[in-house]
Amino acid sequence: MSAEQIFRAREHARRGHSFTFTAQLLGVSNRKLRRLIDAAHADDIQFVQGSQSLARKALHESLRGCVRIYSEESQAAIMRGLAHGRQINRERHGKRYTAFGVTGFLRDLKVLFNCKFNIKTLRDRLHRGMSIEEALTTESQASKRGVRPPQFEKNIAVQARRAAARIAEVIERRLTPTMLQYRAPEHSIVVTDRKGAWITVEVGKGAVTLHRLRFVSSFESGVFFAFNPDERRHLNFIAFEPTNPALIDTHQVPRK
C-alpha cells in the first residue's frame, strides 16, 4: 500500500500539487505522508509551494470573474451604505455648530465656507478656545526660523509640570527621617552652576546661605531634588543626608 501511495504522491507532485493537498488526496495526514516519503527514500519527490500549486491557480482562475463582477457592481453600493451609516452616526452623536448664521456639522461648514484647513486643525482650534468663525477663517501663521511658536512653549510647560508631579511621588517614597529637607518658597533653592551632569546648588533663607552642594544630577548621588517647572534654574525641593559628600559648605554665610 505504501508503494502505491508513494507512486501517487510522485504523480501529484509532478502535476503541480502542494504537499498538503497531496496528503488530502491520499487520505493521510501530513505527518504520515512525510514518514512514507522518508521511509521510501523518495527524495526525488519535490512539491511546489501552496501559493504556486495547481489547485490554488485553478481557484484564482475560477474566482477571477466573480471578483471583477463584485468590484464593479457592488463597490458603489458598499460605499453608499458606509456613507449612510456615517451620516446616521453623525445625526445621533455629532455636535452642531453655528457659524455666520448657518448651523451644521463641522465637516459640512468646512465645505460650505470653502475652508482650506484640515478637519483636525479645526477641532484643535476649537479645543484651544477659538470661536467657530475664527477657526474657519483665521489664516495659519508659519513660525519664523529659529523662533518657537507659543503652543510649543505651552506644551513644554505642561510636560514639565507633569514630570515634576511624577518626580515628587518618587521622592516622597525615598525620603528618610534623618534627611535635611528644604522646600520652596520657605527656602530659596538656586542652581548656581551647571556643567554636564554636575550641578551646583545653593540653599538659603533670606540673605543667608545655609548649604552649598555640588553633585551629579541623579538620585544615585543621594540628593533628591525637583526642578521648578515655572522658574528657570530654581528647585522646588531638595533633600539630602547631613553626611552626604555632595555638601561643599554647610555654614550659614550671608549672601553678597
Secondary structure, 3 states (H helix, E strand, C coil): CHHHHHHHHHHHHHHCCEHHHHHHHHCCCHHHHHHHHHHCCCCCCCCECHHHCHHHHHHHHHHHHHHHHHHHHCHHHHHHHHHHHHHHHHHHHCCEEEECCEEEEHHHHHHHCCCCCCHHHHHHHHHCCCCHHHHHHCCCCCCCCCCCCHHHHHHHHHHHHHHHHHHHHHHHHHCCCCCEEEECCCCEEEEEEEECCEEEEEEEECCEEEEEEEEECCHHHCCEEEECCCCCCEEEEEEECCCCCCEEECCCEECC
